[in-house]
Amino acid sequence: MSSETFQSLKNHFLIAMPRMADPSFAGTLTLVCEHSPGGALGIVVNRPTDLTLGEIFSQVGIEEADECFLSPDAVYAGGPVAVERGFVLHSGSTLWESSLNIGRGLQLTTSKDILLAMARDEGPDDSLVALGYAGWGSGQLEKELSDNAWLTCQANQQIIFETPFQGRLDAAAESLGVDLRMLSDQVGHA
């Protein structure tokens, strides 16, 4: 694929089609955080784990967590790659030690300083903490798109931060006018 025809899906959602066979992605909504001809990186935003943010603070040695902010918020399974690594998807313009600007006031941060701020209730207004990420090598995501494994649409922070996790996939599909329940999980050829 030439870079002249490449179209980045950074700051877009990947909506798993009903026939998605890969259990790591079946039923998922993934935010594409980086996409170049060399590959893509995303965070699944609708798969909570049994871990809480308070437990993550304890695991990384943050003991000064504000008593009112020993958060019961769920930590999400961000994808099958590097599941021991934490990512904070968040709103705002504050730059932390290691932040990637996704676009429109949305960032992905991997440094501990944001967790310290969150533990003191001084972090971003909106955030989602995930363990692991979704990764695609050069041309891999484009192949999956051509195989109709995903629908894509512009990312929407309200879906990420304000919609309950159970409704995020459907909300993203509905933003395209698509009802996923009406799509077949069978592939047909004319």
Secondary structure, DSSP 8 states (H G I E B T S, - for coil): --TTT----TTEEEEE-TT---TTTTT-EEEEEEEETTEEEEEE-S-EEEEEHHHHHHHTT-----GGG----EEEE--SEEEEEEEEEEESS---TTEEEEETTEEEE-SHHHHHHHHTT-S-SSEEEEEEEEEEETTHHHHHHHTT-EEEEE--HHHHHTS-GGGHHHHHHHTTT--GGGS-SS----
